[in-house]
């Protein structure tokens, strides 16, 4: 299956990260989830500069999984949005531009030419592919894309879809997180999810003025999604934009999950590989090991 995945500073190196670096170099790691100027929300992105950063760090490789955000988002009244989103706003609806594959793939080839020792993977991050099956299938079938990852950013609400962070202005935090995780499960059960991106996406926006997030209260929702992913042979991404809780990885193992990938979710060159050493140290401590081919996920032994 995984052949189909063809188809000191800024790294967040803690004591556990230094321990990992003592046992294996960054050459065993691919930053499997990054964005460049070809993603609509990466205004500071630059593919060439990200490759330069990855090469300087000695990273094994980098995957540019540009956004394929196919869902129009409803913006609830009173919810603030990034000023950079204004060109895509139509009243209370956000219609996002679609990825133009031809110039994107041309730039990937240019980067490969300039950095021949760095593994550079093409790819996309499809949002809510289960709502857009025809377009999702086209991406999955495109053999020019080395890595296709799937994610949920928006949840259904009032006949439309609302970006997860905005739901916190309308519903209790617990209801938002449950709604999000249930949508993740539905996506996995109805779509070819090869890599599940950021299962903790909604948790990024947990309100500061709410009770602290207690994952144990959401064990069933997490494990329903994780068990579905394991049953379909998918990989769980350890996304380092927000350090993934050890508990989630322990549930993943308990529910027969045996492969993980790593992704910084970088939207700018200086954040490439941020947090990856710490994430790899955690994965290694729980029994995951690098594959002989660094393009492949880490596996549980």
C-alpha positions as CSV (number, residue, x, y, z in Angstrom):
1,X,0.0,0.0,0.0
2,X,2.7,2.5,0.9
3,X,4.2,2.4,-2.5
4,X,1.0,4.3,-3.4
5,X,2.3,7.2,-1.3
6,X,4.5,8.0,-4.2
7,X,1.3,8.1,-4.1
8,X,19.1,24.0,18.2
9,X,16.8,26.6,16.2
10,X,13.2,26.4,15.3
11,X,13.0,22.6,15.5
12,X,11.5,22.4,19.0
13,X,14.3,20.1,20.1
14,X,13.6,19.1,23.7
15,X,15.5,16.6,25.9
16,X,13.5,13.8,24.3
17,X,14.3,15.3,20.9
18,X,18.0,15.3,21.7
19,X,17.7,11.6,22.7
20,X,16.1,10.8,19.4
21,X,18.8,12.7,17.5
22,X,21.4,10.5,19.4
23,X,19.7,7.4,18.0
24,X,18.9,8.5,14.5
25,X,19.5,11.5,12.3
26,X,16.9,13.8,10.7
27,X,17.8,11.8,7.5
28,X,15.4,9.2,8.7
29,X,12.5,11.7,8.6
30,X,10.4,13.3,6.0
31,X,8.3,16.3,6.8
32,X,5.2,14.9,5.2
33,X,2.9,17.8,5.5
34,X,4.0,21.3,4.4
35,X,2.6,24.1,2.3
36,X,4.2,26.6,-0.1
37,X,3.0,29.6,-2.2
38,X,0.7,27.2,-4.0
39,X,-1.6,26.9,-1.0
40,X,-4.1,29.8,-0.8
41,X,-3.4,30.4,2.9
42,X,0.4,30.3,2.8
43,X,1.2,33.9,1.9
44,X,4.7,33.5,3.4
45,X,5.3,30.3,1.6
46,X,8.1,29.6,-0.8
47,X,8.8,26.1,-2.1
48,X,12.4,26.8,-3.0
49,X,13.2,28.4,0.4
50,X,11.5,25.5,2.2
51,X,13.7,23.0,0.3
52,X,16.8,25.1,1.2
53,X,15.8,25.0,4.8
54,X,15.1,21.2,4.7
55,X,18.5,20.7,3.0
56,X,20.3,22.8,5.6
57,X,18.7,20.9,8.4
58,X,19.8,17.5,6.9
59,X,16.2,16.4,6.7
60,X,15.5,13.2,4.8
61,X,12.9,14.8,2.7
62,X,9.9,17.1,2.4
63,X,6.4,16.7,1.0
64,X,4.5,19.7,-0.4
65,X,0.9,18.7,0.4
66,X,-0.8,21.8,-1.0
67,X,-4.4,22.6,0.0
68,X,-7.3,21.2,-2.0
69,X,-10.0,22.9,0.0
70,X,-13.2,22.0,-1.9
71,X,-15.7,23.2,0.7
72,X,-17.3,26.6,0.8
73,X,-17.2,27.9,4.4
74,X,-20.0,29.8,6.1
75,X,-18.7,32.5,8.4
76,X,-20.9,33.1,11.4
77,X,-21.8,36.7,12.1
78,X,-19.3,38.3,14.5
79,X,-16.5,35.7,13.9
80,X,-13.3,37.3,12.9
81,X,-11.3,36.0,9.9
82,X,-7.8,36.5,8.7
83,X,-7.6,39.7,6.5
84,X,-5.7,37.6,3.9
85,X,-9.0,35.7,3.4
86,X,-10.9,38.8,2.2
87,X,-10.3,38.2,-1.6
88,X,-12.2,34.9,-1.3
89,X,-15.1,36.2,0.8
90,X,-18.6,36.6,-0.7
91,X,-20.6,38.0,2.1
92,X,-20.7,35.4,4.8
93,X,-19.3,32.7,2.6
94,X,-15.7,31.9,1.9
95,X,-15.0,30.2,-1.5
96,X,-11.4,29.1,-1.7
97,X,-9.3,29.0,-4.9
98,X,-8.4,25.6,-6.3
99,X,-4.9,24.3,-6.7
100,X,-3.5,24.8,-10.1
101,X,-1.5,21.6,-10.5
102,X,0.6,22.5,-13.6
103,X,2.7,25.4,-12.2
104,X,2.9,23.6,-8.9
105,X,4.3,20.4,-10.4
106,X,6.7,22.4,-12.5
107,X,8.1,24.1,-9.4
108,X,8.4,20.6,-7.7
109,X,10.6,19.5,-10.6
110,X,12.6,22.7,-10.4
111,X,13.3,22.1,-6.7
112,X,14.3,18.5,-7.4
113,X,16.8,19.8,-10.0
114,X,18.3,22.3,-7.5
115,X,18.3,19.9,-4.5
116,X,19.1,16.5,-5.9
117,X,20.1,14.9,-2.6
118,X,16.8,15.9,-0.9
119,X,13.7,13.7,-1.4
120,X,11.0,16.1,-2.5
121,X,7.5,14.7,-2.7
122,X,4.5,16.2,-4.5
123,X,1.1,16.0,-2.9
124,X,-2.2,17.5,-1.8
125,X,-4.1,17.8,1.4
126,X,-7.8,17.2,0.5
127,X,-10.3,18.7,2.9
128,X,-13.6,16.8,3.5
129,X,-13.0,14.4,0.6
130,X,-16.1,12.5,1.5
131,X,-18.2,15.5,0.5
132,X,-16.4,15.9,-2.8
133,X,-15.9,12.3,-4.0
134,X,-15.4,13.0,-7.7
135,X,-12.7,15.6,-7.2
136,X,-11.1,13.5,-4.4
137,X,-10.9,10.5,-6.7
138,X,-9.2,12.6,-9.4
139,X,-6.4,13.5,-6.9
140,X,-6.1,10.0,-5.6
141,X,-5.8,8.6,-9.2
142,X,-3.2,11.2,-10.3
143,X,0.1,9.4,-10.5
144,X,2.0,12.7,-10.5
145,X,1.1,13.1,-6.8
146,X,3.4,11.2,-4.4
147,X,1.4,11.8,-1.3
148,X,-2.3,12.4,-0.7
149,X,-3.4,13.3,2.8
150,X,-7.0,13.8,4.0
151,X,-8.3,16.1,6.6
152,X,-11.4,17.7,8.1
153,X,-11.4,21.4,8.6
154,X,-15.1,22.2,8.4
155,X,-18.1,20.6,10.0
156,X,-21.7,20.6,8.7
157,X,-24.0,23.2,10.2
158,X,-27.5,24.5,9.2
159,X,-27.3,23.1,5.7
160,X,-23.8,24.5,5.1
161,X,-20.3,24.0,6.5
162,X,-18.4,26.0,9.1
163,X,-14.7,26.0,9.7
164,X,-14.0,24.3,13.0
165,X,-12.5,27.2,14.8
166,X,-15.6,29.3,14.1
167,X,-17.9,26.7,15.7
168,X,-16.5,27.5,19.1
169,X,-18.4,30.9,19.0
170,X,-21.7,29.0,18.6
171,X,-21.4,25.8,20.6
172,X,-19.9,24.4,23.7
173,X,-16.2,23.3,23.3
174,X,-17.2,19.7,24.1
175,X,-19.9,19.7,21.4
176,X,-17.5,21.1,18.8
177,X,-14.8,18.5,19.5
178,X,-17.3,15.7,19.4
179,X,-18.8,17.0,16.1
180,X,-15.4,17.3,14.6
181,X,-14.2,13.8,15.6
182,X,-17.5,12.2,14.4
183,X,-17.0,13.9,11.0
184,X,-13.4,12.6,10.9
185,X,-14.8,9.1,11.5
186,X,-17.4,9.5,8.7
187,X,-14.7,10.7,6.3
188,X,-12.5,7.6,7.0
189,X,-15.4,5.2,6.7
190,X,-16.5,6.5,3.3
191,X,-13.3,7.6,1.6
192,X,-9.9,6.2,0.7
193,X,-7.9,7.9,3.5
194,X,-4.2,7.0,3.1
195,X,-2.9,9.4,5.7
196,X,-5.2,11.1,8.3
197,X,-3.9,14.7,8.9
198,X,-4.1,16.4,12.3
199,X,-6.8,14.5,14.2
200,X,-6.4,17.2,16.8
201,X,-7.2,20.1,14.4
202,X,-10.3,21.3,16.3
203,X,-8.4,20.9,19.6
204,X,-6.0,23.6,18.4
205,X,-8.8,26.2,19.0
206,X,-10.0,25.0,22.4
207,X,-11.0,28.3,24.1
208,X,-8.6,29.7,26.7
209,X,-11.5,30.6,29.0
210,X,-13.0,27.1,28.9
211,X,-12.1,24.2,31.3
212,X,-8.9,22.6,30.3
213,X,-9.3,20.0,27.6
214,X,-9.5,16.5,29.1
215,X,-9.0,13.9,26.4
216,X,-10.4,11.1,28.5
217,X,-13.9,12.7,28.1
218,X,-13.6,12.2,24.3
219,X,-12.0,8.7,24.3
220,X,-14.9,7.0,22.5
221,X,-14.9,9.6,19.7
222,X,-11.2,9.4,19.2
223,X,-11.1,5.7,19.3
224,X,-14.0,5.3,16.9
225,X,-12.1,7.3,14.3
226,X,-8.7,5.6,15.0
227,X,-10.2,2.1,14.8
228,X,-11.8,3.0,11.5
229,X,-8.5,4.3,10.2
230,X,-6.6,1.2,11.3
231,X,-9.2,-1.1,9.8
232,X,-8.7,0.6,6.4
233,X,-4.9,0.4,6.6
234,X,-4.3,4.1,6.8
235,X,-1.6,6.0,8.6
236,X,-2.0,8.4,11.5
237,X,-0.1,11.7,11.0
238,X,1.7,13.1,14.0
239,X,1.2,16.7,13.3
240,X,3.5,19.0,15.2
241,X,1.7,22.2,14.8
242,X,0.2,21.3,18.2
243,X,2.1,18.5,20.0
244,X,0.0,15.4,19.7
245,X,-1.0,14.0,23.1
246,X,0.7,10.7,24.0
247,X,-2.7,9.3,24.9
248,X,-3.9,9.6,21.2
249,X,-0.9,7.5,20.1
250,X,-1.6,4.9,22.8
251,X,-5.2,4.6,21.7
252,X,-3.9,4.3,18.1
253,X,-1.8,1.3,19.1
254,X,-4.5,-0.2,21.2
255,X,-6.9,0.0,18.2
256,X,-4.4,-1.9,15.9
257,X,-2.9,1.2,14.3
258,X,0.7,0.4,13.3
259,X,1.9,3.2,11.0
260,X,2.6,6.9,11.6
261,X,3.8,9.8,9.5
262,X,5.2,13.2,10.6
263,X,4.2,16.6,9.5
264,X,5.0,20.1,10.7
265,X,2.0,21.7,8.8
266,X,4.5,24.4,7.9
267,X,3.2,27.4,5.9
268,X,6.5,29.2,5.8
269,X,10.1,28.1,5.2
270,X,11.3,28.8,8.8
271,X,8.8,26.3,10.3
272,X,9.8,23.4,8.1
273,X,10.5,20.4,10.4
274,X,9.5,22.3,13.5
275,X,8.8,19.8,16.3
276,X,9.7,16.7,14.3
277,X,12.5,15.5,16.5
278,X,10.3,15.6,19.6
279,X,7.5,13.8,17.7
280,X,9.9,11.1,16.4
281,X,11.3,10.6,19.9
282,X,7.8,10.0,21.2
283,X,7.0,7.6,18.4
284,X,10.2,5.7,19.0
285,X,9.5,5.5,22.7
286,X,6.1,3.9,21.9
287,X,7.7,1.3,19.6
288,X,7.6,2.9,16.1
289,X,10.7,2.6,13.9
290,X,11.8,4.1,10.6
291,X,11.2,2.1,7.5
292,X,14.3,1.4,5.3
293,X,12.9,3.8,2.8
294,X,12.4,7.2,4.5
295,X,9.5,7.9,2.1
296,X,7.5,5.2,3.9
297,X,5.7,5.6,7.2
298,X,7.2,4.5,10.5
299,X,6.0,1.1,11.6
300,X,5.3,-0.5,14.9
301,X,7.4,-3.5,15.7
